[in-house]
Amino acid sequence: MVKIEEFLNSFTTTVFQGQNIHSYYPHQREFENYVPSEYQHFMNEQVQEWVNMGVLKKWTDVKSDSDPEIPTVLSPLGVEPHKPRAIWDGRYVSKFCRDIPFHLDNAAKVAEIAWSHTYFFKLDHKNGYLRIPLHNQS
């Protein structure tokens, strides 16, 4: 489960796919995937790789008794056909998120923002968006 509260705006007023949004928290929404038939096999393999890596888990395996039958937001998957690569479309959730820019231009910047016993690391990975902290609520 992703705890998104610390990343959210205090209130969101916007328009998404023609619908007005006035809310503190994303309303329950489910969006359809947009994966062309010629990429279905590729996407199935990608999702299975994410499951094997522990990036994805079946909702039925992690859902607690108090959770809804489906998660609050089911964001769609798509395919960038020229590479091809899997795309997670988080535009709906992004409407609610604070802009928190951070740039570590060089190693000297570490001294400005670090404190004693702080660890920094850099990871250059093909799936750079797989970096959201996950929390088990049990």
Secondary structure as UniProt FT lines:
FT   HELIX           5..7
FT   STRAND          12..16
FT   TURN            17..18
FT   STRAND          19..23
FT   STRAND          29..30
FT   HELIX           37..39
FT   HELIX           40..53
FT   HELIX           59..62
FT   TURN            65..66
FT   STRAND          73..74
FT   STRAND          77..80
FT   TURN            81..84
FT   STRAND          85..88
FT   HELIX           91..94
FT   TURN            95..96
FT   HELIX           108..113
FT   TURN            116..117
FT   TURN            126..129
//
